[in-house]
Amino acid sequence: MSVPVLVVTGFLGAGKTTFINDLLLAADGRRIAAIVNDFGAINIDAELIAGKAESVIGLKNGCVCCSLQGDLIRTLKIVMSQNPKPDHIVIEASGVAEPSGIVQALTDVVLWNSIRHDAVLCVVDAEDINDNPRRRQDDLWQAQMAAADFLALAKTAKMAPDLVAGLRLSLSPSGKPPVFDLCREKLATDILFSDMPRRARPSPALRVGAGRFASLEWHSPGSVSLHEFQKVIEELAPMLVRAKGLLSFAEKPGQSYLLQMVGMRATLAPAQQSSEGCRLVLIGEADAFDPRRARARLSEIPAEV
């Protein structure tokens, strides 16, 4: 029997990694392989998922829809060579990619008899679309939504139920695709891991330019000053759409911290895993974010090796 593949898509910072972690924790004995396609060479998301899936493989550079399609096919072949084979495969698409390229890769003739495209689930940041009405006019956001068999509303915990109900109705007036509220409803694993065949959805014709986003990958071999790091991030924040990293601070020895920033909303919390030094990924619109200037500012932060 072919192994079903669930593709998880969603805009930058929507909550895809959190969703996949919750999905893996609710696997109920299912063997699940996770393939993570992050933007850039520092694959933070793969590290955040590692240990919860049967196997985790990280792809680099964030655009499976174009340059990495061959890597994805090779990775799927490796996953399917495992013994025993996984019961399900979950692919996390990068937040800068629309999923039609992944869906196309799943039709590879060599893989045709061993895997099948089961569904696309799009994670939607409820706070983002409520606070930023322009998000709905974004070409990339629209392409991700158009490909979805399921929608999952994330970050609804602080929102009134009637507001969430209104968002659900606006996203799917007919009820198709179904919309899940990740904060208020039990994760629908029986639906997402159903063995029932699903009709393949046509790939959306809309393509998003690969040069829209600029990114910076920054390393520091040692701990940095927390105060100075916060100053630099506050300065760069207006130019960013996403930031994430595993960081060590001189003021907090022995503890690593996970930075997650979407727009101007940021959290800095203790990381579950310890990590030496600092690794940071910054992503912004190419016409607003200057990676060279950002790197220069980050390099000015005092560090301890």
C-alpha positions as CSV (number, residue, x, y, z in Angstrom):
1,M,0.0,0.0,0.0
2,S,1.3,3.5,-0.8
3,V,2.3,5.8,2.0
4,P,0.1,9.0,2.3
5,V,1.9,12.4,2.3
6,L,0.5,15.4,4.1
7,V,1.9,18.7,2.9
8,V,1.8,21.5,5.5
9,T,2.0,25.1,4.1
10,G,1.4,28.5,5.4
11,F,2.9,32.0,5.4
12,L,6.1,32.9,7.3
13,G,5.5,32.5,11.0
14,A,2.0,31.1,10.7
15,G,2.8,28.3,13.2
16,K,3.6,25.3,10.9
17,T,6.3,23.9,13.1
18,T,4.2,24.1,16.2
19,F,1.4,22.4,14.3
20,I,3.6,19.5,13.1
21,N,5.0,19.0,16.6
22,D,1.5,18.7,18.0
23,L,0.6,16.4,15.1
24,L,3.6,14.1,15.9
25,L,2.7,14.1,19.6
26,A,-0.8,13.0,18.8
27,A,0.4,10.3,16.4
28,D,-1.0,7.5,18.6
29,G,1.6,4.9,17.5
30,R,1.8,5.8,13.9
31,R,5.3,5.9,12.3
32,I,5.6,9.4,10.9
33,A,8.6,10.8,8.9
34,A,8.9,14.6,8.7
35,I,10.6,16.5,5.9
36,V,11.3,20.1,6.8
37,N,12.0,22.6,4.0
38,D,13.4,25.7,5.8
39,F,14.5,29.0,4.2
40,G,18.3,29.1,4.1
41,A,21.1,26.9,5.3
42,I,20.3,27.2,9.1
43,N,17.4,24.7,9.4
44,I,16.0,25.8,12.8
45,D,12.6,24.1,12.2
46,A,14.2,20.7,11.7
47,E,15.9,21.0,15.1
48,L,12.6,22.0,16.7
49,I,10.9,18.9,15.3
50,A,13.8,16.4,15.7
51,G,13.1,13.7,18.3
52,K,9.3,13.8,17.9
53,A,9.1,12.1,14.4
54,E,10.3,8.6,13.3
55,S,12.8,10.5,11.2
56,V,13.4,14.1,10.4
57,I,15.2,15.3,7.3
58,G,15.9,19.0,6.7
59,L,16.0,20.5,3.2
60,K,17.8,23.8,2.6
61,N,17.1,27.1,0.8
62,G,13.4,27.2,1.3
63,C,12.0,26.9,-2.2
64,V,11.0,23.3,-2.9
65,C,8.8,24.6,-5.7
66,C,11.8,25.3,-7.9
67,S,15.5,24.5,-7.2
68,L,15.0,21.9,-4.6
69,Q,12.4,19.6,-6.3
70,G,15.1,17.1,-7.1
71,D,16.3,17.1,-3.5
72,L,12.8,16.4,-2.3
73,I,12.4,13.4,-4.6
74,R,15.8,12.0,-3.5
75,T,14.8,12.6,0.1
76,L,11.5,10.8,-0.3
77,K,13.4,7.8,-1.9
78,I,15.6,7.7,1.2
79,V,12.6,7.8,3.5
80,M,10.9,5.0,1.6
81,S,14.0,2.8,1.7
82,Q,13.7,2.6,5.5
83,N,12.7,-0.7,7.1
84,P,10.0,-0.6,8.3
85,K,8.6,2.1,6.1
86,P,6.8,5.0,7.7
87,D,3.0,4.9,8.0
88,H,2.7,8.6,7.0
89,I,5.0,11.3,5.7
90,V,4.6,15.0,6.6
91,I,6.3,17.7,4.6
92,E,6.6,21.2,6.0
93,A,6.9,23.7,3.2
94,S,8.9,26.8,3.7
95,G,6.8,30.0,4.5
96,V,8.2,31.6,1.3
97,A,7.0,28.8,-1.0
98,E,3.6,27.9,-2.4
99,P,3.0,24.2,-2.4
100,S,2.2,23.3,-6.0
101,G,5.8,22.4,-6.7
102,I,5.8,19.9,-3.8
103,V,2.6,18.4,-5.1
104,Q,4.1,18.1,-8.6
105,A,7.2,16.3,-7.1
106,L,4.9,13.7,-5.5
107,T,3.9,12.6,-9.0
108,D,7.4,11.4,-9.8
109,V,7.1,8.1,-11.8
110,V,9.6,6.3,-9.6
111,L,7.7,7.1,-6.4
112,W,4.2,6.8,-7.9
113,N,3.6,3.2,-6.6
114,S,5.1,3.8,-3.1
115,I,3.7,7.2,-2.0
116,R,0.6,9.2,-2.7
117,H,-0.3,12.9,-2.2
118,D,-2.9,12.8,0.4
119,A,-3.7,16.4,1.3
120,V,-2.4,20.0,1.7
121,L,-3.1,21.7,5.0
122,C,-2.6,25.4,5.3
123,V,-1.8,26.9,8.7
124,V,-3.3,30.4,9.0
125,D,-2.1,33.0,11.6
126,A,-5.4,34.3,13.0
127,E,-3.8,37.3,14.7
128,D,-2.0,38.2,11.5
129,I,-5.0,38.2,9.2
130,N,-7.1,40.0,11.9
131,D,-4.5,42.7,12.5
132,N,-3.2,43.0,9.0
133,P,-6.1,43.1,6.5
134,R,-3.6,43.5,3.6
135,R,-2.4,39.9,4.1
136,R,-5.4,38.6,2.3
137,Q,-4.3,40.4,-0.9
138,D,-0.8,38.9,-0.7
139,D,-0.2,36.7,-3.8
140,L,1.8,34.1,-1.9
141,W,-0.8,33.9,0.9
142,Q,-3.5,33.4,-1.7
143,A,-1.5,30.7,-3.5
144,Q,-1.1,28.8,-0.3
145,M,-4.7,29.1,0.6
146,A,-5.8,28.0,-2.9
147,A,-3.9,24.8,-2.7
148,A,-5.4,23.7,0.7
149,D,-7.6,20.8,1.4
150,F,-7.7,21.8,5.1
151,L,-7.2,25.1,6.9
152,A,-5.9,25.3,10.4
153,L,-6.3,28.6,12.4
154,A,-3.4,29.1,14.7
155,K,-2.9,31.7,17.5
156,T,-6.6,32.1,18.4
157,A,-6.2,31.6,22.2
158,K,-6.5,35.4,23.0
159,M,-9.3,36.0,20.5
160,A,-13.0,36.1,21.3
161,P,-14.9,33.1,20.1
162,D,-17.3,35.2,17.9
163,L,-14.3,36.8,16.2
164,V,-12.8,33.4,15.5
165,A,-16.1,32.2,14.1
166,G,-16.2,35.2,11.8
167,L,-12.7,34.5,10.6
168,R,-13.6,30.8,9.9
169,L,-16.6,31.9,7.9
170,S,-14.6,34.4,5.9
171,L,-11.9,31.9,5.0
172,S,-14.3,29.2,4.0
173,P,-17.9,30.4,3.5
174,S,-19.1,27.1,2.1
175,G,-17.3,25.0,4.8
176,K,-15.0,23.5,2.1
177,P,-12.1,23.4,2.8
178,P,-12.8,22.5,6.5
179,V,-11.3,24.9,9.0
180,F,-9.9,23.7,12.3
181,D,-9.2,25.9,15.4
182,L,-5.9,24.6,16.7
183,C,-6.3,26.4,20.1
184,R,-9.9,25.3,20.9
185,E,-10.4,22.0,19.1
186,K,-8.8,18.6,19.5
187,L,-6.4,18.0,16.7
188,A,-8.3,16.0,14.0
189,T,-5.7,13.3,13.5
190,D,-8.3,10.7,12.4
191,I,-9.2,13.1,9.5
192,L,-5.6,14.1,8.7
193,F,-4.3,10.6,8.8
194,S,-7.3,9.0,7.1
195,D,-6.6,6.2,4.7
196,M,-9.6,7.2,2.5
197,P,-8.5,8.2,-1.0
198,R,-8.9,11.9,-1.8
199,R,-9.3,13.5,-5.2
200,A,-6.2,15.3,-6.3
201,R,-6.6,19.1,-6.4
202,P,-5.3,21.0,-9.4
203,S,-2.2,23.1,-8.8
204,P,-2.9,26.8,-8.7
205,A,-1.6,28.7,-11.7
206,L,-0.3,31.6,-9.6
207,R,3.4,31.6,-9.2
208,V,5.3,33.8,-6.7
209,G,8.6,35.4,-7.7
210,A,11.6,33.7,-6.1
211,G,13.3,37.1,-5.6
212,R,10.6,38.6,-3.4
213,F,12.4,37.8,-0.1
214,A,15.9,38.5,1.1
215,S,17.4,36.5,3.9
216,L,20.4,36.6,6.3
217,E,21.9,33.6,8.1
218,W,24.1,34.7,11.0
219,H,26.4,32.7,13.3
220,S,28.3,33.5,16.5
221,P,30.5,30.8,18.0
222,G,30.0,32.1,21.5
223,S,27.4,33.8,23.7
224,V,26.4,37.4,23.0
225,S,25.2,40.3,25.1
226,L,21.4,40.0,25.6
227,H,21.0,43.8,26.0
228,E,22.9,44.6,22.8
229,F,21.2,41.8,20.9
230,Q,17.8,43.2,21.8
231,K,18.8,46.7,20.7
232,V,19.8,45.4,17.3
233,I,16.7,43.2,16.8
234,E,14.5,46.2,17.7
235,E,16.3,48.3,15.1
236,L,15.9,45.6,12.4
237,A,12.3,44.5,13.3
238,P,10.5,47.0,11.1
239,M,12.3,45.6,8.0
240,L,11.6,41.9,8.8
241,V,8.7,39.6,8.2
242,R,10.3,36.7,10.1
243,A,13.1,36.0,12.4
244,K,14.0,32.8,14.3
245,G,17.1,31.5,16.0
246,L,18.7,29.5,18.8
247,L,20.7,31.9,20.9
248,S,23.1,31.9,23.9
249,F,23.5,35.0,26.1
250,A,26.4,36.0,28.3
251,E,24.0,37.0,31.0
252,K,22.3,33.6,31.0
253,P,25.1,31.0,31.0
254,G,24.1,27.4,30.4
255,Q,20.8,28.1,28.8
256,S,19.8,28.4,25.1
257,Y,16.9,30.6,24.0
258,L,14.6,30.3,21.1
259,L,13.7,33.5,19.3
260,Q,10.5,33.6,17.2
261,M,9.4,36.8,15.5
262,V,6.6,37.4,13.1
263,G,6.2,41.0,12.0
264,M,6.6,43.1,15.1
265,R,5.5,40.3,17.5
266,A,8.4,38.5,19.1
267,T,9.0,35.9,21.8
268,L,12.2,34.8,23.5
269,A,11.9,31.7,25.6
270,P,14.2,29.0,27.0
271,A,14.9,26.3,24.4
272,Q,14.3,22.7,25.2
273,Q,17.6,21.7,23.7
274,S,21.0,23.3,24.6
275,S,23.0,24.8,21.8
276,E,26.4,26.4,21.7
277,G,26.8,29.9,20.3
278,C,24.1,31.6,18.2
279,R,22.3,30.8,15.0
280,L,19.9,33.3,13.5
281,V,17.8,33.5,10.4
282,L,16.3,36.8,9.3
283,I,13.8,37.2,6.4
284,G,12.4,40.4,4.9
285,E,11.0,41.8,1.8
286,A,13.9,42.3,-0.7
287,D,13.0,45.9,-1.3
288,A,13.0,46.8,2.5
289,F,15.6,44.5,4.1
290,D,19.3,44.9,3.6
291,P,21.1,41.7,4.7
292,R,24.6,43.3,4.5
293,R,23.6,46.2,6.9
294,A,21.9,43.7,9.2
295,R,25.0,41.5,9.3
296,A,27.2,44.5,10.1
297,R,25.0,45.5,13.0
298,L,24.9,41.9,14.4
299,S,28.7,41.7,14.1
300,E,29.0,44.7,16.4
301,I,27.4,42.8,19.3
302,P,29.9,41.8,22.0
303,A,30.5,38.1,22.1
304,E,32.2,35.6,24.4
305,V,33.8,32.5,23.0
